[in-house]
Amino acid sequence: MGSAWHANPGLDPRGMQAAKMLRELLRQVRAGEISIEYAEREIDALRIEEVGDFACLDLGRRIRCGIPEVVLAEGKLPSHLADIALAHARSSGRCLVSRISREQAVLLRERAQTGGFMVTCHDEARMVVLSRGAEVRQSGGVVGIITAGTSDIRVAEEARVVAMEMGCRVCTAYDVGAAGIHRLFPALKKCHEAQVFVVAAGREGTLPAVVAGLVDRPVIGVPVSTGYGYMGHGRAALASMLQSCSVLAVVNIDAGFTAGAYAAQIANLVVGQ
């Protein structure tokens, strides 16, 4: 890698890898091994764009992985975040920003509207979507999202927004936890079309295991950082879900984005997208 870097100081290692893959694609087209259309799709998946000297956007993530690149606002200067999000929206036509603060949102909204972008704020999810106005293409996938309590809704809403951005219809049922288990059955009936469930719970984190023992669909447990004292802040919920005797997948504490994206991937695979 060192010799290649000195031979072409204008390319960083990511650029060198992309250039190597591009040459191989062109060789395969010339040899008749792949179609032009296939090569075009593969080239799109390699797209990167630098923003100043502080960010490098992965514009091909949706094509490669089926998951859009989401800009994490946490820890970013408001001006840097606005530069990154607007660059992404200009290149892709759409940008999803997560974990955004009020200060960041104010500046981003001002600059986005000046630039001609529509701004959709999802306050409970702490997310903002920039777009040119085009609707997300619906995949036909259906994701069910359930919470144990109202304190878990903020994480569930993050999962909901991400799943919708990936083309899924989302059914929600909130505050149906194990402390009043009779509330769960109407919620499951309401979401009977779901191909996959996201279940968010804090404190002792019981609900995902209960749901997984009742449905014949994949269940993704999301521990939420509610609860206090010994093993509080989501740790007891995480441990409980990992020890479940029901079969379920578990993401990290408060990882609504991960749960929503994973659920949408499953639902979209079910419907052939």
C-alpha positions in Angstrom: 0.0 0.0 0.0 2.9 2.3 0.8 4.4 2.2 -2.7 1.1 2.7 -4.4 0.4 5.7 -2.1 3.7 7.4 -3.0 3.2 6.6 -6.7 -0.1 8.5 -6.7 -0.3 10.8 -3.7 -3.7 12.2 -5.0 -5.5 8.9 -4.2 -6.1 7.7 -0.6 -6.5 3.9 0.0 -10.2 4.0 -0.5 -9.8 5.8 -3.8 -7.1 3.2 -4.9 -9.5 0.3 -4.1 -12.3 2.0 -6.0 -10.1 2.6 -9.0 -8.9 -1.0 -9.0 -12.5 -2.2 -9.0 -13.5 0.2 -11.8 -10.7 -1.0 -14.0 -11.8 -4.6 -13.5 -15.4 -3.7 -14.4 -14.3 -2.0 -17.6 -12.2 -5.1 -18.5 -15.2 -7.3 -17.9 -17.4 -5.1 -20.1 -14.8 -5.1 -22.9 -14.5 -8.9 -22.7 -18.3 -9.3 -22.9 -18.4 -10.9 -19.5 -20.9 -8.5 -18.0 -23.5 -6.1 -19.5 -23.2 -2.3 -19.5 -26.3 -2.1 -17.3 -24.7 -4.4 -14.7 -21.4 -2.3 -14.8 -23.4 0.9 -14.4 -25.0 -0.4 -11.2 -21.7 -1.6 -9.8 -20.0 1.8 -10.6 -22.8 3.6 -8.7 -22.2 1.4 -5.7 -18.6 2.7 -5.6 -19.5 6.4 -5.4 -17.9 8.4 -2.6 -17.8 12.2 -2.2 -15.5 14.2 0.1 -17.0 17.1 2.0 -14.2 19.6 2.9 -11.4 17.9 4.9 -13.7 16.4 7.5 -16.1 13.9 5.9 -16.3 11.3 3.1 -19.8 10.3 2.0 -20.6 6.7 0.9 -23.2 7.4 -1.8 -23.3 3.8 -3.0 -24.4 2.2 0.3 -28.1 1.9 -0.7 -27.1 0.1 -3.9 -24.6 -2.2 -2.2 -26.5 -3.0 1.0 -30.1 -1.9 0.5 -29.6 0.5 3.4 -29.3 4.3 2.9 -26.3 6.1 4.4 -27.6 7.9 7.5 -25.8 10.9 8.8 -25.2 10.6 12.5 -25.6 14.1 14.0 -24.2 13.3 17.4 -20.8 14.9 18.1 -20.8 17.0 14.9 -20.5 20.8 14.7 -23.8 22.2 13.4 -21.9 23.8 10.4 -20.2 20.5 9.6 -23.5 18.6 9.9 -25.2 21.0 7.5 -22.4 20.8 5.0 -22.5 16.9 5.1 -26.3 16.6 4.9 -26.7 19.1 2.1 -23.9 17.5 0.0 -25.5 14.1 0.5 -29.0 15.5 -0.4 -27.6 17.2 -3.5 -25.9 14.0 -4.7 -28.6 11.5 -3.8 -31.8 13.6 -3.8 -32.5 12.6 -0.2 -30.7 12.5 3.1 -31.6 11.1 6.5 -30.0 12.6 9.7 -30.2 10.8 13.0 -29.7 11.9 16.7 -30.0 15.6 15.8 -30.0 18.3 18.5 -32.2 21.4 18.4 -29.2 23.7 17.6 -28.2 21.5 14.7 -31.7 21.2 13.4 -32.2 25.0 13.4 -29.2 25.6 11.2 -29.8 22.6 9.0 -33.4 23.7 8.3 -32.3 27.3 7.5 -29.7 26.1 5.0 -31.8 23.3 3.5 -34.7 25.6 2.8 -32.4 28.2 1.3 -31.0 25.4 -1.0 -34.5 24.4 -2.1 -34.8 21.2 -0.1 -37.9 20.0 1.7 -37.3 19.4 5.4 -39.3 16.8 7.4 -38.7 16.7 11.1 -39.4 13.6 13.2 -39.1 15.2 16.6 -39.7 12.1 18.7 -37.2 10.1 16.7 -34.7 13.0 16.7 -34.4 12.6 12.9 -34.6 14.9 9.9 -35.2 14.0 6.3 -34.0 16.3 3.5 -35.5 15.7 0.0 -36.3 17.2 -3.3 -39.9 16.2 -2.7 -39.9 12.8 -4.3 -41.7 10.1 -2.3 -39.9 6.9 -1.2 -40.8 4.0 -3.5 -42.9 1.5 -1.6 -41.4 -2.1 -1.4 -44.5 -3.9 -0.1 -42.6 -4.9 3.0 -44.4 -4.5 6.3 -42.6 -4.0 9.7 -44.4 -4.2 13.0 -43.0 -2.1 15.8 -44.0 -2.6 19.4 -42.9 -1.0 22.7 -43.3 -2.1 26.2 -43.8 1.4 27.6 -44.2 5.0 26.5 -40.5 5.7 27.5 -39.5 3.3 24.7 -41.2 5.3 22.0 -38.3 7.5 21.1 -36.2 4.5 20.1 -39.2 2.8 18.3 -39.7 6.0 16.3 -36.1 6.0 15.1 -36.7 2.4 13.9 -40.0 3.4 12.3 -38.5 6.3 10.3 -35.6 4.2 9.0 -37.9 1.4 7.9 -40.2 3.8 6.1 -37.2 5.4 4.4 -36.4 1.8 3.1 -39.8 1.6 1.5 -41.7 -0.4 4.2 -45.1 0.2 5.6 -44.9 0.3 9.4 -47.5 -0.8 11.9 -47.0 0.4 15.5 -48.4 -0.6 18.8 -47.0 1.3 21.8 -47.2 0.8 25.6 -48.3 -2.9 25.6 -45.7 -4.2 28.1 -45.5 -7.3 30.3 -46.9 -5.4 33.3 -50.3 -5.4 31.5 -49.8 -8.4 29.2 -53.5 -8.4 28.2 -52.7 -5.3 26.0 -50.3 -7.3 23.8 -52.8 -9.5 22.0 -54.8 -6.7 20.4 -51.5 -5.2 19.3 -50.4 -8.4 17.6 -53.7 -8.6 15.9 -53.3 -5.0 14.7 -49.9 -5.9 13.2 -50.9 -9.3 11.7 -49.5 -8.4 8.3 -46.0 -7.7 9.5 -43.3 -9.9 8.1 -40.9 -9.0 11.0 -41.3 -7.4 14.4 -39.2 -4.8 16.3 -39.9 -4.9 20.0 -38.4 -2.2 22.2 -38.3 -2.5 26.0 -36.4 -1.0 28.9 -36.2 -2.0 32.6 -36.2 -5.8 32.7 -36.7 -6.1 28.9 -39.2 -9.0 29.0 -41.5 -8.1 26.1 -39.3 -9.2 23.1 -39.0 -12.8 24.4 -42.8 -12.9 25.0 -43.6 -11.7 21.5 -41.0 -14.1 20.0 -42.8 -17.0 21.8 -46.2 -16.0 20.2 -45.5 -15.2 16.6 -44.0 -17.1 13.6 -42.1 -14.1 12.3 -38.6 -12.9 13.1 -38.4 -10.7 16.2 -35.7 -8.1 16.8 -35.3 -7.0 20.4 -34.2 -3.5 21.2 -33.1 -2.8 24.8 -33.9 0.8 25.8 -31.9 2.8 28.4 -34.7 3.2 30.8 -34.6 1.8 34.3 -32.4 2.8 37.2 -30.3 1.4 40.0 -28.5 -2.0 39.6 -28.2 -2.9 35.9 -30.2 0.2 35.0 -29.9 2.3 31.8 -30.7 -0.7 29.5 -28.1 -3.1 30.8 -30.7 -5.4 32.5 -32.9 -5.3 29.4 -29.9 -6.2 27.1 -28.9 -9.1 29.4 -32.5 -10.4 29.6 -32.9 -10.3 25.8 -29.6 -12.1 25.2 -30.6 -14.8 27.7 -34.0 -15.3 26.1 -35.1 -18.9 25.5 -37.4 -17.6 22.7 -35.6 -17.2 19.4 -34.9 -13.5 18.7 -32.1 -11.2 17.4 -30.9 -8.4 19.7 -29.3 -5.1 18.8 -27.5 -2.7 21.1 -29.0 -0.4 23.7 -31.1 2.3 22.1 -30.1 1.1 18.6 -33.4 2.1 16.9 -31.6 2.7 13.5 -30.0 -0.7 13.5 -33.3 -2.5 14.4 -35.3 -0.6 11.8 -32.8 -1.1 9.0 -32.4 -4.8 9.8 -36.2 -5.3 10.0 -36.7 -3.5 6.7 -34.0 -5.7 5.0 -35.9 -8.8 6.2 -39.3 -7.5 5.0 -37.9 -6.4 1.7 -36.3 -9.8 1.1 -39.6 -11.4 1.9 -41.4 -9.4 -0.8 -38.5 -9.8 -3.3 -37.1 -6.3 -3.3 
